[in-house]
Amino acid sequence: MREQFEGFGPLVSVIIPAYNEAAVIGRCLDNLLNGGGPSGLEIIVVCNGCSDNSAEIARRVGPPVRVIETDVPSKTNALNLGDAAATGFPRIYLDADVILTGEAVGRLAAAVTEGGALAAAPKPIDVFLPGTAWSVRAFYRLWTALPHIQEGMIAAGAYALSEKGRSRFDAFPDVIADDGFVRLLFEPHERVQTADAFSQVIAPLTLDFLLKIKTRGRLGVLQLREKFADLTDREAKTKNYAAGIATLLSRPSLYLTTLPYAYVTVVSRRRALAQLDSLAKYTWERDDSSRDVKD
């Protein structure tokens, strides 16, 4: 039997868009529902364009999980459908392949209620499965050391919004980087990375799959620059990329990691620029290597 939730706060809604996530949706829900979370929890799984049994697996869990199905294979459409069905605040938006515990949900909820922030994200922990390539491990070692990556709401796979924060925009726009869009809406003092809430993000096994997800991330940034230039320009003024270089120079142990990092950065940027002109035909790239690993 699952543990009863004993925590703080009002009804918290967790929205999970799922596109063919049969391999991971059970793990995602199990972690949300076991221990230490809010006393009131509503989980909405929005299966969008699925051709597998993601919806069936999610329905087996039972309350507080609800399942919505749509034929439209769109993450942002799924987020909007989940929002329309949700009844609680704060709202947490969670990728199906990311591990977030009930306790972390409670701490995120507290950050945007008791803490007063409008938006919050957990601190991501990169998880490397057995057999993960050295180049992948090296890339993440350097990438996660960069100051601007540590600012919050970047690559966490989850973020929380208070009711006031969610009122900052109407519907999720049709963009690749929904988390990037949301981040741009808030000034640094309005958003927090919750130090005691963690999300586990499973790293790709191979460099090829790392390139896919980093291309998608880069493409999402380029798209946001085209659609929301005023927001991206505002955030660009707060970045201090020189600090990233200083970080690298001060840590000789990172020097060797610059090789895979530079390769992934250059190649993913080239791939993203090539895909930018044909976004209408864009096929979502994701990491299937870690999804194929059986427990």
C-alpha positions in Angstrom: 0.0 0.0 0.0 1.2 3.5 -0.8 2.1 5.8 2.0 -0.4 8.4 2.9 0.7 12.0 2.2 1.5 13.9 5.3 2.7 17.4 4.4 1.9 21.0 4.1 0.1 23.3 1.8 -3.2 23.3 -0.2 -4.0 21.1 -3.2 -1.0 20.9 -5.5 -1.5 20.0 -9.2 1.2 18.1 -11.0 0.9 18.1 -14.8 2.9 15.5 -16.8 2.8 15.5 -20.6 3.6 12.1 -21.9 4.5 11.0 -25.4 5.1 7.3 -25.7 6.5 7.1 -22.2 5.4 3.6 -21.3 9.0 2.8 -20.3 9.2 5.5 -17.6 5.7 6.8 -16.7 5.3 4.1 -13.9 8.7 5.1 -12.4 7.7 8.8 -12.5 4.4 8.2 -10.8 5.8 5.8 -8.2 8.3 8.4 -7.0 5.7 11.1 -6.8 3.4 9.0 -4.7 5.7 7.5 -2.2 6.4 9.5 0.9 6.7 13.0 2.2 4.6 14.9 -0.2 1.7 17.4 0.2 -1.4 16.3 1.9 -3.4 17.3 -1.2 -2.1 16.1 -4.5 -3.6 16.0 -8.0 -1.6 14.4 -10.8 -2.7 14.8 -14.4 -1.0 12.7 -17.0 -1.7 14.0 -20.5 -0.9 11.4 -23.1 -0.4 13.2 -26.4 -0.2 11.3 -29.7 0.8 8.0 -27.9 1.0 4.8 -29.8 2.0 2.8 -26.8 0.3 1.9 -23.5 1.4 5.0 -21.5 -2.2 5.8 -20.6 -3.0 2.3 -19.5 0.0 2.2 -17.2 -0.9 5.6 -15.7 -4.5 4.6 -15.2 -3.6 1.5 -13.3 -2.1 3.7 -10.5 -5.5 5.1 -9.6 -6.2 8.2 -7.6 -4.8 10.8 -7.3 -3.7 10.2 -10.9 -6.0 11.3 -13.7 -5.3 10.6 -17.4 -6.2 12.7 -20.4 -5.6 11.5 -23.9 -5.3 13.5 -27.1 -4.3 12.5 -30.6 -2.2 15.7 -31.0 1.5 14.9 -30.4 2.4 18.3 -28.9 3.9 18.9 -25.5 2.7 22.4 -25.1 -0.8 21.4 -26.2 -0.6 18.7 -23.5 0.4 21.3 -20.9 -2.5 23.5 -21.9 -5.0 20.5 -21.6 -3.5 19.6 -18.2 -3.8 23.2 -17.1 -7.5 23.4 -18.1 -8.2 20.2 -16.2 -6.2 21.1 -13.1 -8.0 22.4 -10.0 -5.1 23.2 -7.6 -2.3 25.6 -7.0 0.6 25.7 -7.0 1.2 23.9 -10.3 4.1 21.7 -11.0 5.0 20.8 -14.6 7.1 17.6 -14.8 8.7 15.7 -17.7 7.7 12.0 -17.6 11.3 10.7 -17.8 12.4 12.8 -14.8 12.4 11.5 -11.2 10.8 13.8 -8.7 9.8 12.6 -5.2 6.7 13.6 -3.3 9.0 15.3 -0.8 10.5 17.4 -3.5 7.0 18.3 -4.7 6.2 19.6 -1.2 9.3 21.7 -1.0 8.7 23.2 -4.5 5.1 24.0 -3.4 6.4 25.7 -0.3 8.9 27.7 -2.2 6.1 29.4 -4.3 3.6 29.7 -1.4 5.4 30.2 2.0 8.6 31.3 0.3 7.0 33.9 -1.8 8.7 33.1 -5.1 6.5 33.1 -8.3 8.4 30.3 -9.9 10.7 27.6 -8.6 12.7 24.6 -9.9 14.4 21.7 -8.2 18.2 21.3 -8.4 18.9 18.8 -11.1 21.1 15.8 -10.4 22.4 14.0 -13.5 22.2 10.3 -13.2 24.5 8.1 -15.2 23.4 4.6 -15.9 26.0 1.8 -16.2 27.5 1.9 -19.7 27.2 5.7 -20.1 29.9 6.9 -22.4 32.9 8.8 -21.0 32.2 11.7 -23.4 28.7 12.1 -22.0 29.9 12.1 -18.4 32.6 14.6 -19.3 30.2 16.9 -21.1 27.9 17.1 -18.1 30.8 17.6 -15.7 31.8 20.8 -17.4 28.3 21.9 -18.3 26.9 21.7 -14.8 29.9 23.6 -13.5 29.1 26.7 -15.5 27.6 29.5 -13.4 24.7 30.3 -15.7 23.5 26.7 -15.7 23.3 26.8 -11.9 20.9 29.7 -11.8 17.8 27.6 -11.7 15.0 26.5 -14.1 17.5 25.1 -16.5 17.6 21.4 -17.4 15.7 20.4 -14.2 12.8 18.7 -16.0 10.4 20.3 -13.6 9.2 23.7 -12.5 6.6 25.1 -10.1 4.4 28.1 -10.5 2.3 29.9 -7.9 -1.2 31.0 -8.9 0.2 34.6 -9.3 3.1 33.3 -11.3 0.8 31.2 -13.6 -1.2 34.4 -14.3 1.8 35.9 -15.9 0.8 34.3 -19.2 -2.3 32.9 -20.8 -1.7 29.6 -22.6 1.6 27.9 -23.3 2.8 29.0 -26.7 3.7 26.5 -29.4 7.4 26.4 -28.6 9.9 23.6 -28.1 11.3 25.0 -24.8 8.3 25.5 -22.5 10.6 25.7 -19.5 12.8 28.3 -21.3 9.7 30.4 -22.1 8.5 30.3 -18.5 11.9 31.2 -17.2 12.1 34.3 -19.4 8.8 35.6 -17.9 10.4 36.1 -14.4 13.1 38.3 -13.2 15.9 36.6 -11.3 14.5 37.7 -7.9 11.1 36.2 -8.8 12.4 32.7 -9.4 14.4 30.3 -7.2 16.2 27.0 -7.4 15.0 25.2 -4.4 18.2 24.0 -2.6 16.5 21.1 -0.8 14.4 19.8 -3.7 16.1 17.6 -6.3 15.1 16.1 -9.6 17.0 13.2 -11.1 17.6 13.6 -14.8 18.8 10.4 -16.5 21.7 11.2 -18.9 21.9 9.6 -22.3 24.0 6.6 -22.7 25.7 7.7 -25.9 27.1 10.8 -27.5 24.7 10.5 -30.5 21.7 10.8 -28.2 23.3 13.6 -26.2 23.6 15.5 -29.5 19.9 15.0 -30.1 18.8 16.5 -26.9 21.3 19.3 -26.9 20.3 20.1 -30.5 16.7 20.3 -29.3 17.7 22.5 -26.5 19.6 24.8 -28.7 16.8 24.9 -31.3 14.4 25.8 -28.5 16.6 28.8 -27.5 16.8 30.0 -31.2 13.0 29.7 -31.5 12.5 31.7 -28.4 14.8 34.4 -29.7 12.7 34.7 -32.8 9.3 34.7 -31.1 10.2 36.6 -27.8 13.1 38.7 -28.7 12.3 41.3 -26.0 12.4 38.6 -23.3 15.5 36.9 -24.5 17.3 40.2 -24.8 16.4 41.1 -21.3 17.8 37.9 -19.9 20.9 38.1 -22.0 21.9 41.3 -20.2 22.0 39.4 -16.9 24.4 36.7 -18.1 28.1 36.8 -17.2 29.7 34.3 -19.6 33.1 35.5 -18.5 32.5 33.9 -15.2 32.1 30.6 -17.0 35.5 30.9 -18.5 37.0 31.9 -15.1 35.4 28.8 -13.6 37.0 26.6 -16.2 40.5 28.3 -15.8 40.4 27.9 -12.1 39.7 24.2 -12.2 42.4 22.2 -14.1 40.5 19.0 -13.5 38.0 20.2 -16.0 40.4 20.9 -18.8 40.0 17.5 -20.5 36.2 17.8 -20.4 36.5 20.8 -22.8 37.0 18.4 -25.8 33.6 16.6 -25.7 31.9 19.8 -24.5 33.2 21.8 -27.4 32.3 19.1 -29.9 28.7 18.8 -28.6 28.3 22.6 -28.4 29.5 23.2 -32.0 27.7 20.3 -33.6 24.4 20.8 -31.8 24.5 24.5 -32.8 25.0 23.6 -36.4 22.3 21.0 -36.3 19.9 23.5 -34.7 20.6 26.2 -37.2 19.9 23.8 -40.0 16.6 22.8 -38.5 15.5 26.3 -37.7 14.3 27.0 -41.2 12.0 23.9 -41.2 10.4 24.1 -37.8 7.0 23.4 -39.2 8.3 19.9 -40.1 10.3 19.5 -37.0 10.4 16.0 -35.5 11.0 16.0 -31.7 14.4 14.6 -30.8 14.8 12.9 -27.5 16.9 10.4 -25.6 15.6 6.9 -26.2 18.8 5.2 -25.0 18.1 5.6 -21.3 14.4 4.7 -21.8 15.4 1.4 -23.3 17.3 0.4 -20.1 15.3 -2.1 -18.0 15.4 -2.0 -14.2 
